[in-house]
Amino acid sequence: MSVYTPTEIQSIVSAPMNVGMAVAMVDMGIISTAIEAAAITSQIAGAAKKYPDNSVIQAAFSPESLRKADIQKPQVQPEDIKSGAFVAQAVTQVSAVVEMLQGRATEAEIAEYKQFVYDCGNAVANAAGSGLFGTGAKVSEAEAATLAKLKSALGLA
């Protein structure tokens, strides 16, 4: 089992959070954004339980690790959302974490981490619809496109 620095742990934790935020931001609404924030929080909080044998996820997402993590809220500009730059930044961050894990975690652990990151984005997309109070169609076209980019970047089938 590899030992990760606090900066590495911060990157491991921030990547799925930023993916969730990127998915939420491509199709924002006041109520839906709050529902989507709850979805990403639930995914992050449940990661250690969902992946009990994954040393990467245990190192970063155990309740103790999450309490210690110094997660910075990303600075997002409206133009970064409209241009797709924020989504690209989130994908780049995930790719950098995956690259950092190479040789330090098993291929199975890396595959699970990648799936977990995708699942975070997917949970956000499916959390709320575009209608009144988050009702209506769950996954918008913009969210579906973002999920497709993410899936491709992660090399998921």
C-alpha positions as CSV (number, residue, x, y, z in Angstrom):
1,M,0.0,0.0,0.0
2,S,1.4,3.3,-1.0
3,V,1.6,6.3,1.3
4,Y,0.4,9.6,-0.2
5,T,1.4,13.1,0.7
6,P,-1.2,15.5,1.9
7,T,-1.0,17.3,-1.5
8,E,-1.6,14.0,-3.3
9,I,-4.5,13.1,-1.0
10,Q,-6.0,16.6,-1.8
11,S,-5.7,15.9,-5.5
12,I,-7.2,12.4,-5.2
13,V,-10.2,13.9,-3.3
14,S,-10.5,17.0,-5.4
15,A,-10.7,15.3,-8.7
16,P,-14.1,13.6,-8.3
17,M,-15.5,16.7,-6.5
18,N,-14.5,18.9,-9.4
19,V,-15.9,16.4,-11.9
20,G,-19.2,16.5,-10.0
21,M,-19.1,20.3,-9.9
22,A,-18.3,20.4,-13.7
23,V,-21.3,18.3,-14.4
24,A,-23.5,20.5,-12.2
25,M,-22.3,23.7,-13.7
26,V,-23.0,22.8,-17.3
27,D,-26.7,23.0,-16.5
28,M,-27.2,25.1,-13.4
29,G,-30.4,25.9,-11.6
30,I,-30.8,27.1,-8.0
31,I,-32.7,24.1,-6.7
32,S,-31.0,21.5,-8.9
33,T,-27.6,22.7,-8.0
34,A,-28.4,22.2,-4.3
35,I,-29.7,18.7,-5.0
36,E,-26.6,17.9,-7.1
37,A,-24.3,19.2,-4.3
38,A,-26.0,16.7,-2.0
39,A,-25.4,13.9,-4.5
40,I,-21.7,14.5,-4.8
41,T,-21.4,14.8,-1.0
42,S,-23.1,11.5,-0.6
43,Q,-20.8,9.8,-3.2
44,I,-17.7,11.2,-1.5
45,A,-18.9,10.2,2.0
46,G,-19.8,6.7,0.9
47,A,-16.6,6.0,-1.1
48,A,-14.6,4.2,1.6
49,K,-17.6,1.9,2.4
50,K,-18.3,1.2,-1.3
51,Y,-14.6,0.3,-2.1
52,P,-13.3,-1.3,1.2
53,D,-10.4,-3.1,-0.6
54,N,-9.1,-0.1,-2.6
55,S,-6.1,1.3,-0.9
56,V,-6.3,4.6,-2.9
57,I,-9.9,5.2,-2.0
58,Q,-9.3,4.2,1.6
59,A,-6.3,6.5,1.9
60,A,-8.2,9.5,0.6
61,F,-11.9,8.9,1.4
62,S,-11.9,7.3,4.8
63,P,-13.8,9.5,7.3
64,E,-10.5,10.3,9.0
65,S,-8.8,11.2,5.8
66,L,-11.7,13.4,4.7
67,R,-11.6,15.3,8.0
68,K,-7.8,16.0,7.5
69,A,-8.1,16.9,3.8
70,D,-7.7,20.6,3.0
71,I,-10.0,20.7,0.0
72,Q,-10.1,24.1,-1.8
73,K,-13.2,25.2,-3.6
74,P,-12.2,25.9,-7.2
75,Q,-12.5,29.4,-8.5
76,V,-14.9,29.1,-11.4
77,Q,-15.5,32.0,-13.8
78,P,-18.8,32.1,-15.8
79,E,-16.8,32.2,-19.0
80,D,-15.0,28.9,-18.0
81,I,-18.4,27.2,-17.8
82,K,-19.7,28.6,-21.1
83,S,-16.5,27.8,-23.0
84,G,-16.2,24.3,-21.5
85,A,-12.8,25.2,-19.9
86,F,-14.0,24.1,-16.5
87,V,-15.0,20.6,-17.7
88,A,-11.6,20.4,-19.5
89,Q,-9.8,21.4,-16.3
90,A,-11.7,18.7,-14.3
91,V,-10.8,16.0,-16.9
92,T,-7.2,17.1,-16.9
93,Q,-7.1,16.9,-13.1
94,V,-8.5,13.4,-13.1
95,S,-5.9,12.4,-15.8
96,A,-3.1,13.8,-13.7
97,V,-4.3,11.9,-10.6
98,V,-4.5,8.6,-12.6
99,E,-1.0,9.2,-13.9
100,M,0.3,9.8,-10.4
101,L,-1.3,6.5,-9.3
102,Q,0.5,4.5,-12.0
103,G,3.0,2.2,-10.3
104,R,1.7,3.1,-6.9
105,A,-1.6,1.4,-7.0
106,T,-2.8,-1.8,-8.7
107,E,-4.5,-1.6,-12.1
108,A,-7.7,-2.8,-10.4
109,E,-7.5,0.0,-7.9
110,I,-6.9,2.6,-10.6
111,A,-9.8,1.2,-12.6
112,E,-12.1,1.4,-9.5
113,Y,-10.9,5.0,-8.8
114,K,-11.7,5.9,-12.4
115,Q,-15.1,4.3,-12.2
116,F,-15.7,6.1,-8.9
117,V,-14.9,9.5,-10.5
118,Y,-17.3,8.8,-13.3
119,D,-20.0,7.6,-10.9
120,C,-19.6,10.9,-9.0
121,G,-20.4,12.8,-12.2
122,N,-23.2,10.5,-13.1
123,A,-24.8,10.8,-9.7
124,V,-24.8,14.6,-10.1
125,A,-26.3,14.4,-13.6
126,N,-29.1,12.0,-12.3
127,A,-29.7,13.9,-9.1
128,A,-32.1,16.6,-10.3
129,G,-34.1,17.4,-13.4
130,S,-34.3,20.7,-15.2
131,G,-37.9,21.3,-14.2
132,L,-39.4,23.1,-11.2
133,F,-37.7,22.1,-7.9
134,G,-35.5,19.6,-9.8
135,T,-38.2,17.6,-11.4
136,G,-38.3,16.6,-15.0
137,A,-35.8,14.9,-17.2
138,K,-32.8,14.1,-15.1
139,V,-29.8,14.2,-17.5
140,S,-29.7,17.2,-19.8
141,E,-28.0,17.2,-23.1
142,A,-25.1,19.3,-21.7
143,E,-24.7,16.9,-18.8
144,A,-24.8,13.9,-21.1
145,A,-22.1,15.5,-23.3
146,T,-20.0,16.2,-20.2
147,L,-20.4,12.6,-19.0
148,A,-19.4,11.3,-22.5
149,K,-16.2,13.4,-22.5
150,L,-15.4,12.1,-19.0
151,K,-16.1,8.5,-19.9
152,S,-13.8,8.8,-23.0
153,A,-11.0,10.6,-21.0
154,L,-11.1,7.8,-18.3
155,G,-11.1,5.1,-20.9
156,L,-14.3,3.6,-19.6
157,A,-16.4,1.4,-21.9
